[in-house]
Amino acid sequence: MTVNVKLEPGDIVRSRRGRDEGQLIIVVGLVDERFALVADGDKRRFDRPKRKNVLHLEPIGTRSEEVANSIRETGRVTNAKLRHAIGQIEQRLETHAVEKGE
């Protein structure tokens, strides 16, 4: 049984399947309740997002309000903002892992 988590644009998730497995990516749009559009601003840019099954995305419980606001207000976001948001979260996760001694 799978738990259906409602994703929204701006949510930062980890890919669980595919070539990008294990990487952090940001939800930039929703196709329907089963598929989301994701981008990282680097290999997968905003203008060519990846369509991914939501079952293959693992929410990490973090959301980039800056990205979400940009998408809500203008319908798009810069690739630099996507890279910046992912970089901040990666840094925070690394710091948290060091504090825990992992």
A tleap script that builds the chain and sets N, CA, C and O, in Angstrom:
source leaprc.protein.ff14SB
mol = sequence {
  NMET THR VAL ASN VAL LYS LEU GLU PRO GLY
  ASP ILE VAL ARG SER ARG ARG GLY ARG ASP
  GLU GLY GLN LEU ILE ILE VAL VAL GLY LEU
  VAL ASP GLU ARG PHE ALA LEU VAL ALA ASP
  GLY ASP LYS ARG ARG PHE ASP ARG PRO LYS
  ARG LYS ASN VAL LEU HIE LEU GLU PRO ILE
  GLY THR ARG SER GLU GLU VAL ALA ASN SER
  ILE ARG GLU THR GLY ARG VAL THR ASN ALA
  LYS LEU ARG HIE ALA ILE GLY GLN ILE GLU
  GLN ARG LEU GLU THR HIE ALA VAL GLU LYS
  GLY CGLU
}
set mol.1.N position { 0.844 -1.183 0.000 }
set mol.1.CA position { 0.000 0.000 0.000 }
set mol.1.C position { 0.884 1.239 0.000 }
set mol.1.O position { 1.859 1.307 0.747 }
set mol.2.N position { 0.553 2.202 -0.820 }
set mol.2.CA position { 1.353 3.416 -0.903 }
set mol.2.C position { 0.618 4.566 -0.247 }
set mol.2.O position { -0.610 4.642 -0.279 }
set mol.3.N position { 1.384 5.447 0.342 }
set mol.3.CA position { 0.819 6.640 0.944 }
set mol.3.C position { 0.875 7.744 -0.100 }
set mol.3.O position { 1.945 8.054 -0.625 }
set mol.4.N position { -0.264 8.330 -0.398 }
set mol.4.CA position { -0.328 9.363 -1.418 }
set mol.4.C position { -0.101 10.726 -0.776 }
set mol.4.O position { -0.960 11.229 -0.051 }
set mol.5.N position { 1.052 11.318 -1.043 }
set mol.5.CA position { 1.393 12.622 -0.509 }
set mol.5.C position { 1.071 13.656 -1.572 }
set mol.5.O position { 1.440 13.494 -2.735 }
set mol.6.N position { 0.383 14.717 -1.175 }
set mol.6.CA position { 0.020 15.759 -2.125 }
set mol.6.C position { 1.211 16.678 -2.339 }
set mol.6.O position { 1.655 17.359 -1.414 }
set mol.7.N position { 1.724 16.694 -3.558 }
set mol.7.CA position { 2.859 17.546 -3.897 }
set mol.7.C position { 2.358 18.852 -4.498 }
set mol.7.O position { 1.298 18.895 -5.121 }
set mol.8.N position { 3.129 19.909 -4.304 }
set mol.8.CA position { 2.809 21.218 -4.851 }
set mol.8.C position { 4.075 21.819 -5.448 }
set mol.8.O position { 5.180 21.448 -5.053 }
set mol.9.N position { 3.925 22.749 -6.403 }
set mol.9.CA position { 5.110 23.422 -6.939 }
set mol.9.C position { 5.913 24.088 -5.820 }
set mol.9.O position { 5.356 24.764 -4.956 }
set mol.10.N position { 7.217 23.884 -5.854 }
set mol.10.CA position { 8.105 24.423 -4.828 }
set mol.10.C position { 8.582 23.368 -3.846 }
set mol.10.O position { 9.555 23.594 -3.128 }
set mol.11.N position { 7.913 22.213 -3.800 }
set mol.11.CA position { 8.335 21.135 -2.906 }
set mol.11.C position { 9.655 20.549 -3.389 }
set mol.11.O position { 9.843 20.306 -4.582 }
set mol.12.N position { 10.562 20.325 -2.449 }
set mol.12.CA position { 11.843 19.703 -2.774 }
set mol.12.C position { 11.722 18.225 -2.438 }
set mol.12.O position { 11.338 17.856 -1.328 }
set mol.13.N position { 12.055 17.382 -3.412 }
set mol.13.CA position { 11.895 15.945 -3.263 }
set mol.13.C position { 13.182 15.242 -3.694 }
set mol.13.O position { 14.044 15.829 -4.349 }
set mol.14.N position { 13.286 13.979 -3.313 }
set mol.14.CA position { 14.417 13.148 -3.740 }
set mol.14.C position { 13.868 12.110 -4.718 }
set mol.14.O position { 12.841 11.481 -4.462 }
set mol.15.N position { 14.563 11.943 -5.833 }
set mol.15.CA position { 14.156 10.966 -6.836 }
set mol.15.C position { 14.469 9.565 -6.318 }
set mol.15.O position { 15.573 9.310 -5.837 }
set mol.16.N position { 13.499 8.661 -6.418 }
set mol.16.CA position { 13.687 7.292 -5.946 }
set mol.16.C position { 13.934 6.306 -7.069 }
set mol.16.O position { 14.354 5.178 -6.812 }
set mol.17.N position { 13.682 6.702 -8.314 }
set mol.17.CA position { 13.857 5.815 -9.461 }
set mol.17.C position { 14.416 6.589 -10.646 }
set mol.17.O position { 14.257 7.807 -10.730 }
set mol.18.N position { 15.064 5.891 -11.551 }
set mol.18.CA position { 15.539 6.479 -12.795 }
set mol.18.C position { 16.998 6.878 -12.738 }
set mol.18.O position { 17.699 6.598 -11.766 }
set mol.19.N position { 17.447 7.539 -13.799 }
set mol.19.CA position { 18.844 7.977 -13.882 }
set mol.19.C position { 19.210 8.980 -12.808 }
set mol.19.O position { 20.363 9.060 -12.384 }
set mol.20.N position { 18.215 9.748 -12.368 }
set mol.20.CA position { 18.469 10.773 -11.355 }
set mol.20.C position { 18.210 10.270 -9.936 }
set mol.20.O position { 18.011 11.074 -9.025 }
set mol.21.N position { 18.210 8.967 -9.739 }
set mol.21.CA position { 17.924 8.375 -8.435 }
set mol.21.C position { 18.850 8.933 -7.356 }
set mol.21.O position { 20.068 8.973 -7.528 }
set mol.22.N position { 18.256 9.359 -6.248 }
set mol.22.CA position { 19.010 9.881 -5.120 }
set mol.22.C position { 19.249 11.386 -5.166 }
set mol.22.O position { 19.695 11.961 -4.172 }
set mol.23.N position { 18.968 12.033 -6.282 }
set mol.23.CA position { 19.215 13.467 -6.412 }
set mol.23.C position { 18.029 14.279 -5.916 }
set mol.23.O position { 16.880 13.842 -5.983 }
set mol.24.N position { 18.333 15.470 -5.420 }
set mol.24.CA position { 17.283 16.398 -5.013 }
set mol.24.C position { 16.797 17.159 -6.242 }
set mol.24.O position { 17.593 17.622 -7.058 }
set mol.25.N position { 15.485 17.279 -6.357 }
set mol.25.CA position { 14.864 18.009 -7.453 }
set mol.25.C position { 13.667 18.774 -6.898 }
set mol.25.O position { 13.203 18.496 -5.792 }
set mol.26.N position { 13.177 19.726 -7.660 }
set mol.26.CA position { 12.070 20.564 -7.201 }
set mol.26.C position { 10.867 20.366 -8.111 }
set mol.26.O position { 10.996 20.346 -9.335 }
set mol.27.N position { 9.700 20.221 -7.500 }
set mol.27.CA position { 8.451 20.119 -8.252 }
set mol.27.C position { 8.146 21.506 -8.815 }
set mol.27.O position { 8.021 22.474 -8.064 }
set mol.28.N position { 8.027 21.598 -10.154 }
set mol.28.CA position { 7.729 22.881 -10.794 }
set mol.28.C position { 6.330 22.905 -11.397 }
set mol.28.O position { 5.875 23.946 -11.871 }
set mol.29.N position { 5.652 21.773 -11.380 }
set mol.29.CA position { 4.293 21.715 -11.903 }
set mol.29.C position { 3.694 20.347 -11.688 }
set mol.29.O position { 4.398 19.390 -11.368 }
set mol.30.N position { 2.385 20.259 -11.865 }
set mol.30.CA position { 1.676 18.993 -11.731 }
set mol.30.C position { 0.917 18.713 -13.017 }
set mol.30.O position { 0.235 19.594 -13.542 }
set mol.31.N position { 1.030 17.491 -13.529 }
set mol.31.CA position { 0.291 17.098 -14.718 }
set mol.31.C position { -1.103 16.651 -14.289 }
set mol.31.O position { -2.104 17.108 -14.841 }
set mol.32.N position { -1.164 15.775 -13.321 }
set mol.32.CA position { -2.398 15.310 -12.694 }
set mol.32.C position { -2.013 14.748 -11.334 }
set mol.32.O position { -0.911 15.013 -10.851 }
set mol.33.N position { -2.900 13.973 -10.702 }
set mol.33.CA position { -2.569 13.470 -9.365 }
set mol.33.C position { -1.510 12.379 -9.396 }
set mol.33.O position { -0.994 11.989 -8.349 }
set mol.34.N position { -1.178 11.880 -10.585 }
set mol.34.CA position { -0.209 10.793 -10.697 }
set mol.34.C position { 1.173 11.237 -11.158 }
set mol.34.O position { 2.163 10.574 -10.850 }
set mol.35.N position { 1.260 12.346 -11.891 }
set mol.35.CA position { 2.541 12.789 -12.439 }
set mol.35.C position { 2.853 14.230 -12.058 }
set mol.35.O position { 1.969 15.084 -11.988 }
set mol.36.N position { 4.151 14.475 -11.810 }
set mol.36.CA position { 4.637 15.817 -11.492 }
set mol.36.C position { 5.739 16.186 -12.477 }
set mol.36.O position { 6.411 15.315 -13.028 }
set mol.37.N position { 5.914 17.477 -12.690 }
set mol.37.CA position { 7.021 17.980 -13.495 }
set mol.37.C position { 8.097 18.452 -12.534 }
set mol.37.O position { 7.823 19.237 -11.625 }
set mol.38.N position { 9.334 17.973 -12.733 }
set mol.38.CA position { 10.424 18.315 -11.825 }
set mol.38.C position { 11.611 18.862 -12.607 }
set mol.38.O position { 11.810 18.534 -13.777 }
set mol.39.N position { 12.390 19.697 -11.943 }
set mol.39.CA position { 13.592 20.283 -12.542 }
set mol.39.C position { 14.602 20.543 -11.434 }
set mol.39.O position { 14.252 20.645 -10.259 }
set mol.40.N position { 15.887 20.649 -11.845 }
set mol.40.CA position { 16.929 20.980 -10.870 }
set mol.40.C position { 17.701 22.235 -11.267 }
set mol.40.O position { 18.566 22.688 -10.518 }
set mol.41.N position { 17.400 22.798 -12.428 }
set mol.41.CA position { 18.070 24.019 -12.873 }
set mol.41.C position { 19.430 23.769 -13.494 }
set mol.41.O position { 20.065 24.709 -13.973 }
set mol.42.N position { 19.891 22.536 -13.500 }
set mol.42.CA position { 21.216 22.210 -14.052 }
set mol.42.C position { 21.050 21.219 -15.207 }
set mol.42.O position { 20.970 21.625 -16.366 }
set mol.43.N position { 20.999 19.946 -14.898 }
set mol.43.CA position { 20.821 18.941 -15.944 }
set mol.43.C position { 19.396 18.962 -16.488 }
set mol.43.O position { 19.172 18.741 -17.678 }
set mol.44.N position { 18.459 19.223 -15.625 }
set mol.44.CA position { 17.055 19.290 -16.012 }
set mol.44.C position { 16.579 20.707 -15.753 }
set mol.44.O position { 16.311 21.080 -14.611 }
set mol.45.N position { 16.476 21.496 -16.814 }
set mol.45.CA position { 16.175 22.917 -16.716 }
set mol.45.C position { 14.670 23.156 -16.662 }
set mol.45.O position { 13.876 22.276 -16.993 }
set mol.46.N position { 14.288 24.368 -16.236 }
set mol.46.CA position { 12.870 24.689 -16.079 }
set mol.46.C position { 12.109 24.582 -17.398 }
set mol.46.O position { 10.963 24.134 -17.408 }
set mol.47.N position { 12.721 24.981 -18.499 }
set mol.47.CA position { 12.008 24.975 -19.780 }
set mol.47.C position { 11.835 23.569 -20.366 }
set mol.47.O position { 11.083 23.391 -21.324 }
set mol.48.N position { 12.524 22.571 -19.802 }
set mol.48.CA position { 12.354 21.177 -20.215 }
set mol.48.C position { 12.294 20.274 -18.977 }
set mol.48.O position { 13.196 19.465 -18.759 }
set mol.49.N position { 11.237 20.407 -18.164 }
set mol.49.CA position { 11.156 19.612 -16.940 }
set mol.49.C position { 10.914 18.137 -17.228 }
set mol.49.O position { 10.431 17.767 -18.298 }
set mol.50.N position { 11.253 17.315 -16.266 }
set mol.50.CA position { 11.066 15.868 -16.363 }
set mol.50.C position { 9.696 15.516 -15.801 }
set mol.50.O position { 9.320 15.978 -14.724 }
set mol.51.N position { 8.960 14.704 -16.531 }
set mol.51.CA position { 7.664 14.215 -16.056 }
set mol.51.C position { 7.940 12.940 -15.259 }
set mol.51.O position { 8.440 11.960 -15.813 }
set mol.52.N position { 7.618 12.947 -13.964 }
set mol.52.CA position { 7.905 11.793 -13.108 }
set mol.52.C position { 6.656 11.342 -12.384 }
set mol.52.O position { 5.816 12.151 -11.990 }
set mol.53.N position { 6.552 10.044 -12.219 }
set mol.53.CA position { 5.489 9.448 -11.430 }
set mol.53.C position { 5.692 9.874 -9.973 }
set mol.53.O position { 6.808 9.789 -9.460 }
set mol.54.N position { 4.633 10.332 -9.303 }
set mol.54.CA position { 4.781 10.802 -7.924 }
set mol.54.C position { 5.190 9.676 -6.979 }
set mol.54.O position { 5.731 9.944 -5.906 }
set mol.55.N position { 4.939 8.414 -7.358 }
set mol.55.CA position { 5.379 7.296 -6.526 }
set mol.55.C position { 6.893 7.153 -6.542 }
set mol.55.O position { 7.459 6.494 -5.670 }
set mol.56.N position { 7.560 7.763 -7.523 }
set mol.56.CA position { 9.010 7.702 -7.633 }
set mol.56.C position { 9.675 8.924 -7.009 }
set mol.56.O position { 10.878 9.127 -7.172 }
set mol.57.N position { 8.905 9.731 -6.300 }
set mol.57.CA position { 9.430 10.918 -5.636 }
set mol.57.C position { 9.253 10.790 -4.133 }
set mol.57.O position { 8.177 10.433 -3.653 }
set mol.58.N position { 10.310 11.083 -3.397 }
set mol.58.CA position { 10.275 11.002 -1.937 }
set mol.58.C position { 10.325 12.413 -1.355 }
set mol.58.O position { 11.362 13.072 -1.424 }
set mol.59.N position { 9.215 12.882 -0.781 }
set mol.59.CA position { 9.229 14.218 -0.175 }
set mol.59.C position { 10.197 14.234 1.011 }
set mol.59.O position { 10.217 13.300 1.813 }
set mol.60.N position { 10.994 15.292 1.118 }
set mol.60.CA position { 11.925 15.387 2.239 }
set mol.60.C position { 11.397 16.343 3.300 }
set mol.60.O position { 12.086 16.644 4.275 }
set mol.61.N position { 10.168 16.819 3.102 }
set mol.61.CA position { 9.530 17.674 4.100 }
set mol.61.C position { 9.972 19.125 4.027 }
set mol.61.O position { 9.818 19.868 4.996 }
set mol.62.N position { 10.518 19.537 2.893 }
set mol.62.CA position { 10.997 20.908 2.737 }
set mol.62.C position { 10.391 21.508 1.486 }
set mol.62.O position { 10.122 20.819 0.502 }
set mol.63.N position { 10.187 22.804 1.554 }
set mol.63.CA position { 9.585 23.528 0.446 }
set mol.63.C position { 10.340 24.831 0.264 }
set mol.63.O position { 10.696 25.489 1.242 }
set mol.64.N position { 10.585 25.205 -0.984 }
set mol.64.CA position { 11.229 26.482 -1.273 }
set mol.64.C position { 10.140 27.504 -1.570 }
set mol.64.O position { 9.539 27.493 -2.644 }
set mol.65.N position { 9.894 28.384 -0.610 }
set mol.65.CA position { 8.858 29.407 -0.785 }
set mol.65.C position { 9.228 30.374 -1.900 }
set mol.65.O position { 8.352 30.880 -2.601 }
set mol.66.N position { 10.524 30.634 -2.068 }
set mol.66.CA position { 10.976 31.542 -3.126 }
set mol.66.C position { 10.600 30.989 -4.506 }
set mol.66.O position { 10.113 31.726 -5.363 }
set mol.67.N position { 10.826 29.700 -4.712 }
set mol.67.CA position { 10.474 29.058 -5.977 }
set mol.67.C position { 8.959 29.005 -6.133 }
set mol.67.O position { 8.432 29.309 -7.203 }
set mol.68.N position { 8.257 28.620 -5.070 }
set mol.68.CA position { 6.794 28.524 -5.127 }
set mol.68.C position { 6.157 29.876 -5.450 }
set mol.68.O position { 5.234 29.949 -6.260 }
set mol.69.N position { 6.646 30.945 -4.820 }
set mol.69.CA position { 6.104 32.284 -5.080 }
set mol.69.C position { 6.370 32.717 -6.513 }
set mol.69.O position { 5.498 33.300 -7.158 }
set mol.70.N position { 7.559 32.437 -7.012 }
set mol.70.CA position { 7.907 32.810 -8.382 }
set mol.70.C position { 6.993 32.094 -9.383 }
set mol.70.O position { 6.511 32.710 -10.334 }
set mol.71.N position { 6.758 30.810 -9.171 }
set mol.71.CA position { 5.888 30.050 -10.074 }
set mol.71.C position { 4.452 30.561 -9.979 }
set mol.71.O position { 3.768 30.689 -10.994 }
set mol.72.N position { 4.002 30.849 -8.776 }
set mol.72.CA position { 2.628 31.331 -8.574 }
set mol.72.C position { 2.423 32.700 -9.223 }
set mol.72.O position { 1.386 32.940 -9.842 }
set mol.73.N position { 3.403 33.601 -9.088 }
set mol.73.CA position { 3.248 34.971 -9.582 }
set mol.73.C position { 3.482 35.100 -11.083 }
set mol.73.O position { 2.732 35.806 -11.759 }
set mol.74.N position { 4.503 34.436 -11.620 }
set mol.74.CA position { 4.864 34.632 -13.023 }
set mol.74.C position { 4.656 33.395 -13.889 }
set mol.74.O position { 4.711 33.481 -15.116 }
set mol.75.N position { 4.420 32.250 -13.263 }
set mol.75.CA position { 4.256 31.018 -14.030 }
set mol.75.C position { 5.568 30.356 -14.403 }
set mol.75.O position { 5.580 29.332 -15.086 }
set mol.76.N position { 6.674 30.938 -13.955 }
set mol.76.CA position { 7.988 30.349 -14.234 }
set mol.76.C position { 8.966 30.698 -13.120 }
set mol.76.O position { 8.657 31.483 -12.223 }
set mol.77.N position { 10.152 30.098 -13.193 }
set mol.77.CA position { 11.202 30.355 -12.216 }
set mol.77.C position { 12.537 30.240 -12.956 }
set mol.77.O position { 12.651 29.485 -13.921 }
set mol.78.N position { 13.527 30.978 -12.510 }
set mol.78.CA position { 14.831 30.907 -13.167 }
set mol.78.C position { 15.563 29.634 -12.725 }
set mol.78.O position { 15.350 29.118 -11.628 }
set mol.79.N position { 16.416 29.158 -13.602 }
set mol.79.CA position { 17.219 27.973 -13.275 }
set mol.79.C position { 18.173 28.278 -12.124 }
set mol.79.O position { 18.487 27.395 -11.326 }
set mol.80.N position { 18.632 29.519 -12.037 }
set mol.80.CA position { 19.522 29.910 -10.943 }
set mol.80.C position { 18.814 29.783 -9.591 }
set mol.80.O position { 19.426 29.358 -8.611 }
set mol.81.N position { 17.531 30.148 -9.533 }
set mol.81.CA position { 16.769 30.011 -8.281 }
set mol.81.C position { 16.620 28.547 -7.901 }
set mol.81.O position { 16.704 28.195 -6.724 }
set mol.82.N position { 16.398 27.693 -8.894 }
set mol.82.CA position { 16.280 26.259 -8.613 }
set mol.82.C position { 17.590 25.714 -8.055 }
set mol.82.O position { 17.590 24.991 -7.059 }
set mol.83.N position { 18.712 26.061 -8.699 }
set mol.83.CA position { 20.023 25.590 -8.223 }
set mol.83.C position { 20.316 26.114 -6.823 }
set mol.83.O position { 20.832 25.384 -5.977 }
set mol.84.N position { 19.983 27.387 -6.578 }
set mol.84.CA position { 20.228 28.001 -5.270 }
set mol.84.C position { 19.422 27.289 -4.177 }
set mol.84.O position { 19.953 26.984 -3.109 }
set mol.85.N position { 18.154 27.028 -4.446 }
set mol.85.CA position { 17.294 26.369 -3.451 }
set mol.85.C position { 17.807 24.963 -3.139 }
set mol.85.O position { 17.844 24.558 -1.977 }
set mol.86.N position { 18.202 24.224 -4.169 }
set mol.86.CA position { 18.715 22.868 -3.951 }
set mol.86.C position { 20.043 22.915 -3.201 }
set mol.86.O position { 20.289 22.088 -2.323 }
set mol.87.N position { 20.901 23.878 -3.540 }
set mol.87.CA position { 22.182 24.034 -2.846 }
set mol.87.C position { 22.003 24.322 -1.369 }
set mol.87.O position { 22.728 23.776 -0.537 }
set mol.88.N position { 21.040 25.179 -1.031 }
set mol.88.CA position { 20.776 25.496 0.375 }
set mol.88.C position { 20.325 24.257 1.137 }
set mol.88.O position { 20.787 24.009 2.250 }
set mol.89.N position { 19.430 23.483 0.547 }
set mol.89.CA position { 18.920 22.291 1.216 }
set mol.89.C position { 20.018 21.243 1.365 }
set mol.89.O position { 20.127 20.611 2.416 }
set mol.90.N position { 20.837 21.049 0.322 }
set mol.90.CA position { 21.944 20.090 0.423 }
set mol.90.C position { 22.897 20.480 1.539 }
set mol.90.O position { 23.364 19.627 2.294 }
set mol.91.N position { 23.185 21.784 1.640 }
set mol.91.CA position { 24.080 22.261 2.694 }
set mol.91.C position { 23.461 22.015 4.075 }
set mol.91.O position { 24.153 21.596 5.003 }
set mol.92.N position { 22.173 22.276 4.203 }
set mol.92.CA position { 21.487 22.067 5.479 }
set mol.92.C position { 21.471 20.583 5.846 }
set mol.92.O position { 21.655 20.231 7.011 }
set mol.93.N position { 21.253 19.714 4.858 }
set mol.93.CA position { 21.242 18.275 5.124 }
set mol.93.C position { 22.634 17.780 5.518 }
set mol.93.O position { 22.756 16.935 6.405 }
set mol.94.N position { 23.679 18.291 4.877 }
set mol.94.CA position { 25.056 17.907 5.224 }
set mol.94.C position { 25.390 18.336 6.648 }
set mol.94.O position { 25.969 17.572 7.420 }
set mol.95.N position { 25.014 19.574 6.988 }
set mol.95.CA position { 25.268 20.087 8.339 }
set mol.95.C position { 24.545 19.250 9.383 }
set mol.95.O position { 25.097 18.936 10.438 }
set mol.96.N position { 23.306 18.893 9.074 }
set mol.96.CA position { 22.512 18.077 9.995 }
set mol.96.C position { 23.131 16.695 10.179 }
set mol.96.O position { 23.146 16.164 11.290 }
set mol.97.N position { 23.649 16.101 9.081 }
set mol.97.CA position { 24.276 14.780 9.158 }
set mol.97.C position { 25.555 14.833 9.984 }
set mol.97.O position { 25.839 13.904 10.741 }
set mol.98.N position { 26.337 15.918 9.848 }
set mol.98.CA position { 27.571 16.067 10.620 }
set mol.98.C position { 27.256 16.205 12.103 }
set mol.98.O position { 27.943 15.628 12.946 }
set mol.99.N position { 26.215 16.970 12.419 }
set mol.99.CA position { 25.823 17.155 13.825 }
set mol.99.C position { 25.391 15.843 14.456 }
set mol.99.O position { 25.647 15.599 15.635 }
set mol.100.N position { 24.731 14.995 13.665 }
set mol.100.CA position { 24.283 13.698 14.183 }
set mol.100.C position { 25.401 12.682 14.219 }
set mol.100.O position { 25.262 11.629 14.840 }
set mol.101.N position { 26.522 12.985 13.554 }
set mol.101.CA position { 27.657 12.071 13.540 }
set mol.101.C position { 27.540 10.974 12.505 }
set mol.101.O position { 28.105 9.893 12.676 }
set mol.102.N position { 26.814 11.238 11.438 }
set mol.102.CA position { 26.629 10.216 10.391 }
set mol.102.C position { 27.743 10.285 9.379 }
set mol.102.O position { 27.760 9.507 8.425 }
savepdb mol mol.pdb
quit
